[in-house]
Structure formats: structure tokens, C-alpha cells
Amino acid sequence: MRGRPALGLGAVLGLVALTLAFAGCGGGDSAPGAQPTAKPGTPAERPAPSDEELVATLLRDRAAALEAGRGRAYAATATSAQRRFDRIAARRAARLRLRDVELDADRVRITGDDARATVSTSYAIAGVEGTFRSKSRVSAVRTARGWRVAATRDRRGQPPWEVAAFARRSSRHFVVLAPRGVAVGDLVSALESGYSAIRERLDRVRLRRRYLVVVAADVRQARALTTAIRGVEALAALADASVIQEGPAQRTVRVIALRLLVVWPAYEPLDAAGRTRIVAHELTHAALTRSTSGRTPAWLAEGVALYVSGDRRVAAPGTDLAALSRPDAIARLRGDAQAAAYDTSSAAAFAIADRFGDRRLLALYDAFNDPDLRGRPGPRLVNRALRRTLGISLSEL
């Protein structure tokens, strides 16, 4: 089975960091015993930074140290109990060539000398387009040297350096992060072969110059790296994207982050043809992320990826396309029901391409981005799109 792209309808939140500059005040002529008058802008007139601001400053210092690869400085922002974990994380992060690392406190709650914060982590990988984001819960305590991080808690959606030690390997079109002990030589070859195949079959779609690929050594790592993707234990690979969608057509206006995740235990047993097919399938999702509306039916999103990867299947008896017409319809299924849905999606996409051509198949894919095609996601909207684009109804298909 293949995973469909996880399209997150999000918003970029910009937090304004308050920086306080303290300047020394020189003594002037004054009468003996007179109290000097505070001058505008001097420390005497400035309010002391709040605990919330001090925690925000702590997180900024922590982010700067992590980006610069300064492990000691990163660990110094934590308590002694947390420092061992921080030193390990900093060593792992230094191998990944991070850039634009930010740790922003979305919410901070202070109770005496304890603080609890929801923290947004954002970072980029050198050589790869996009900003990757995750959230975690951070505990901090007030010490004699100021606020220090006491613990971080995040079971899912963790950045790679919090999950395992990844080694970086680059090819012409991919940056691959793989855990130690996972031989990715054949994977890189399959990725490049899939890239070439997609460029030929989707000649009107612009591929990114380079994609990030993260390899999970086991299902535990795959779950830790992803946020809300269900059934990851049954997948060999998936395309994971974070996007912003706007308007009545729920058109994707910005791709914030995009990566491929390979689940090694399910990918490794595949033969060469199977690996190439998996890669082509997920790269199709990645290439079409910008063209994927929040209204695109699940059977069409998966069907096009199955078609482009050459994975022709026979429709499962009794499977209803109308039941697969919501964007999340296939993601909600499990086991045999999900496998049958993939079979039916493949049969539908190949039927359209056989009768109308692959350009009309892609025109149907684009139709859901048109605000003039009115309606909520579901079979009625799909029926209107089919009639407009192909001149047939959903039941006829």
C-alpha cells in the first residue's frame, strides 16, 4: 500500500521577539545628596523582562546554539538532568546541516519557579527547499543562573535529531537522511530512476530541484517522525507535506514543507521493480502537491499516482467510487478495505486515461482548483467535475 500526502491546512504564525537593550547611565553634575533623575530610555525607566520573555529568550539562545552546532552552548540552556539528552541531540543535528532554526513559544504558563510551554520548532535543511515544523511541550525551571529547560515531551512529529542518529547523503535530486546501519545505496538509485520517470510522464508539472527523503529504520521511528498519519505501519513509503490552502476551492497557495518518508522494513523486501514503483508513486504525490486541492477526491489522488507509477489494477467487486470521493476516504480505511480502495482507484484512473488520454486525466485533477466549480468535497462535486471535464457522470465512470 502507498500513503497519500498528508496535506495540512495550516497558517504560518510569526512571533515578534522582544529584545531588551540595556545601556549604562553615566553620572552628571548634581547637588550633594540629591537623587539623580532617571533619563528617558535608561534602565531605571524600563520594566524588567517578564518570565515569559525570559523563557522566550532562553528558547532563542537554544535555537541559535543548535543551528551553529555548538553542543555545549545548547546543553547549557538545560538543567543537568536534560543535558545528556541535549548533548546527544546536538551531535546528531550537527550532521544534518541545519539552517534557519527557530524555537518559538506559542503559549507559556508560569507557576512559581516552573514553566510549561508549547513550543513550535522550525528548521530547514541545507540544499532542500522548504521549512519543516513540529510542536513539542517543554518544561523549564528557574535556577540561580536563570531559566533552564528541564524536559521536552513529544511522542510524534519529532525532528530527526530527536528520533535517531541520521547520516546525510546527497544525490543530484535528493538529500537522504538515513539511520546508521541502513544501506541506502539502492534507494538512492531507485529515487533517481523514479525522478526521471516522473519528469517524462508529468512533463507539464515542475519537479523540485531536490527533495528531502527521511528513512525510518522501523515503525517506531516512522510514527515518531510523523504527526497525524495513521496506519504508517502498513506503508513502505509516503509523501508528507504541509501546505496552506485558501478560498472556496481550497487551492494550495503555498507548500511550506515537503518530504518523502521511507519505512525501511516494508521497503527493503521489495524487488527492484517494486521499489521503483513505490518511489514513482510517492514522487507523483510530491510533484502534484501544489496542484492538489483540499477538495480532490481520494480515489483520484491515489489513482493518478498509481497510473503514473504504472501500477494497473482491477477494480474490487462492489467498491463504490462515490464512497471514495471525500479527500480522506481512503486514509480512514484499514486492511483489505484499504487495499480494495487502491485497486478501484487504479482502475478508475486507467479507465479515464485509456478513453480520454492522460492530459484529460490531469485536467480532471486540476478541475477541483477552479472556484467556479462550486460545492463541498464529496460525490456531488466529483460528479460535476466529471461532467464538466469529461462529459460523463460518476455512475458512468
N, C-alpha and C positions, 0 to 999 in steps of 0.2 A: 504494500500500500504506500501511497505517497501522501505527504502533508500539503495542504493548501496554505498559501501565505497567510500569516496572521496579520490582518490589517487593523491596526489600532487607530481609532478615531481619537486623536489627541490634540492638545494645544501646547505650544511652546510657552513656558512660563519664564519670564525674565525677572530675576530678583535684583533689586538695586542694593548693592552693598554699601553700607555707610562706613567711610574711612575717617577716623578722627586724627587730625594732626595737632600735636602739642608743641607749642613754641615757648622758649624761656622768656621771662619778663625781666629786663634789666632795671636796677634801682635808679631813681632820679632824685633831684633835689627836693627835700621836704622838711618841714619843721620838725625839730626833735620831738619824738613821742607821738607824732601824727600818724594815723593809719593811712597807708597808701591807697589811693583809689584804683580799683581794678579797671584796666583799659579794655575797651571793646575787643573781643577776639582772644583775650588771654585765657589761660586755663581756669582762672578763678570764675569766669563767666560761663564756661562750658559745662554742661551736665556730664557727670560721669557716665561712661558707657553702661548700658543695661546688661543684665546677664544674657539676655537673648542675643545682643550684639556681640558679646564676648564669645558665645558659643559659635556664632556665625564666623567670627574671625578665626577661631580655632579650626573650623572646617576648611576655610580658605587656605590656612597655613598647611593643613594636611594635604589638600589637593595639590598645592604647589610643590610640596616635597615629593609626592608620588609621581607627578609628571617629570620632575627633574631627576628622578632615580636616586634621591637622597634617602636611603633607607633609615639611617639614624635619625634624621630630622622627622621622618614620618612616624617612626616609633616613639619619638619624644613627645608627640601630641597625645599619647595614650598613657593609661596607668600601667603599672608594672605587670599586672595580670594579662593585659591586652598586648603588650609589646612583643611577645614572642610571635603571636599570630601576625602582627603588623610587619615584623621583620621578614617573615616568610612571604607575605603578600607583596611587599615592596620588591623583594628579589625577583619574584615571578613577573611583576608588572614591568620591571626594567628590561626584560627580554622582548617585550611586545612593541616597543617604540610608540608609546602613548603620546598624544598631544591634546591640548585644549581640555585638560582635566578640570572639572568643577564639582564641588560638593556644596550643595545649597540646601539649607534647612527650610523645608516647606512649613513646618509647624514645630514650635519649641514650647515645651511645658516645663516650668521651673517649680520645683518643690524643695525649698530649703537649699541644701547643697547638692541636690540631684537634678538632672535634666533628662528629659526624654524628647527626642526629635525624630520627625520623619524627614529623611534626607534623600534628595534626588542626586544621583551620580550621573554625570555626563562626561563622555570622553570620545576621542577619535583615535583611529589607528593610522599611522603614517602610511601613505600610499593608497589609502582607501577613502572613497567619498562617503560622507555621512557622519552624523553624531549619534552615538549609541547611548541609551539612557536606561537607568534602573532605579529602583527605590529600595530603601532599607530603613530599619528602625535602629537608632543609635542612642545609647545611654552614655551620659557624661557625668562626671563628679567634680565638685570644686575642691582643689587641693591648695597647698601653700604656694604653689607656682602657677596657680590659675586653673581654669577648666581643662579637664583631660577626658578623652574618650575611654569609657570603661568597657564597652561591649558593643558589638554590632549584631543585629539579628535579621537575617533574610534567608529564607529557605529556597525561594525561587527568584528568577530574574537577576541572578548574581553576575557581576562582571567576571570575565575569565580568570583573572588572577586570584579571585576569592574561591574558585572552584578547584583548580589544579594547576600544576606547573605545565604551561604550554610552551612549545618551541615554535618559532615563527619560520615559515618557509614561503618564499615568493616565486611566482612564475610570471609569465607575461601578462596574464589576465586575472590572477588570483593571489591573494595573501591567505595562506593556510595556517591556522593555529591548531596544533595537534599535541596531545599529551605525550609525555615521554613514553617510549616503548611501542608507540603506534607507528608503523611504517606506512607513510603516505605517498610513496613514490608512484604507485599505480593510481592512486586517487588523483594526483596532480595531472597525470596523463589523461585520465577519464574526464576531468574538468575541462582541460584544453580541447579535447575532442568534442565534448558537448558544446562548448562555446562556439566552435567552428560550425557545428551543425545548426545551432540556433541562428547564427548570422546568415546562413544560407536559407533557412526555412522561414525566418521572420525578417525578410530583407527590408521591410518598412519600419521596423522597430529598432530604436537606437539602444544598443547594449552599452553598459558602463565600461569604461576602460579597464577597471579592475574591481573584483568582488571579494568580500571577506568570506572565508569559509572556516567554521569552527567545528572541530571533530570532537565528539563526546566519546570517551572510552567505554562508557556503559550508560545504562538508563538513568542511574542516579545523577550522573553529570548532565545528561540531557535535560532532566527535569530542573536541575539547579540553574541551568543556563537560560531556560525559557520561563515565561511568566504564566500565561493562561492557556497554552496549547495543551489540549487533552489528548490522551491516547498516544503519547510520544513513544511509549514502549513498543508500539507496533510499527513504527516508521523506520525506514532506512535513511531518509533524508527529508528535510523540509526547508522551505523558504520562509524566513521570519522577517517581517517588515513592520516599520512604524511609520504611519502616514498621517497627513492632515487632509480631511475631506470636507468640502463645503458645498452649499447650495442645494436646491431641491433634487438634483441628480446625484448628490453625494459624490461629486467628482473629486478625484485625488489631485490636490493642487501642490502638494509638497511631499516628497519622500524624505523623512528625517533620517532613517537608518534602514539598511537592508543587508542581510547576510544569509548564507546558507548554513544549515546545521546538519552534519552527517553523524548518524548514530552508528558507531562502528560495529557493534555486534550483529546488527541487521544488514549492514552494507557489506562487510567483509566476505560472507559466504557466497555472494552473487558472482556469476561468471562475468566475463568482460562485456558481453552484450547487455547483461542486466545492469551493470554499473553505468555504462554509457547511457542507457535508457533512463535510469534514475536521475543522473546528472542533467540530462536534457530536459526532463520533466520539471525539475526544480528551477533550472535556469529559465525555462519558459515563464514560470510564475514570477521570477525575479525580473525578467525583461518586461513583462506586462504589468508590473506593479503600478506604474504611472497611469496605465490605461484601464485599471480595474476600478470600477465604480463600487460604492457601497451597496449598489443595487444589483450587481452582477450575480446571476443565479449560480448556485454551487455546481450544478451539472455542466454549465458552460465553462466556468473557470477550470474545473478539472478536465472536462472534455477537450478543451483546446490544448492543455498541457499533455494529455495522453495522445492527441493527434500529432502534435509537433514532435513528440518523442518516438513516434512510430508504434505506439502501443495500442494496436487494434484489438478490440474485444467484442464479444457477443452480448447483447443485452440480456439481463437476467429476466426470466419469465415473471410477469406480474409487477415488475418495477414501474412505478408511475413517475414520469418526469415532473409532473405538477408538484409531487411531494418533495422533489429535489430542487425546487425553484427559488427557495429562500437562500440568501448568501451563506448561512451557517448550517444548511440542512445536512450536508454530509459530515461535517465536523461533529454533529450531535450523535452520529451513528457509531456502532461498535461491531467488531467481528464480521460475521457473514453478511449482515445488513449493509455494513460499510463497503465490503468487497463488491456486493451486488450493485451498489450505487456507482462505484467506479466503472464497473462493466457497462452499465447503462449510459453513463456519461460519455464513455469512449464511443459506444455505438452511435449515440446521437451526433457527436461531433464529426465522426467519419461519414455518417449519412449526409450531413449538410455539405461537407467538403466534396463528397462524391457527386452530389447532384448539382450544387451551385458553385463549387470551387472554393479554394482556401481563402481567397480575398473576401468573399462574401461571408465566410465564417468569421473572419476578423472584423468585418463591418458590423456583424451582429454583436460582437464583443464590445465594439465602440458605441453601439446604439444606446447603451444604458447611461452614457455620459451626457446625452442630449437632454437639456432641461425641458425641451418641447415634448419629450416623451414623458407624459405625466403619470404618476402613480407610485404607490408604495412597493417595496420589494415583495415579490411573490408571483404566483402563476398568472394573475391577470395582467401584470406588467409584462411578463415574459411573452404572453400571447400577443399583446400589442406590438412588442418589438419584433416578433417573428413575422407578423402580418406586414408591418412597415418595411422590414429589411428583405424578407424572403418571399412574402406573399403566401405564406402558409400559416396554419394555426398550430398551437401547442399539441392539440389532439392529433392533428395530421402528422406532425413530426413523430 
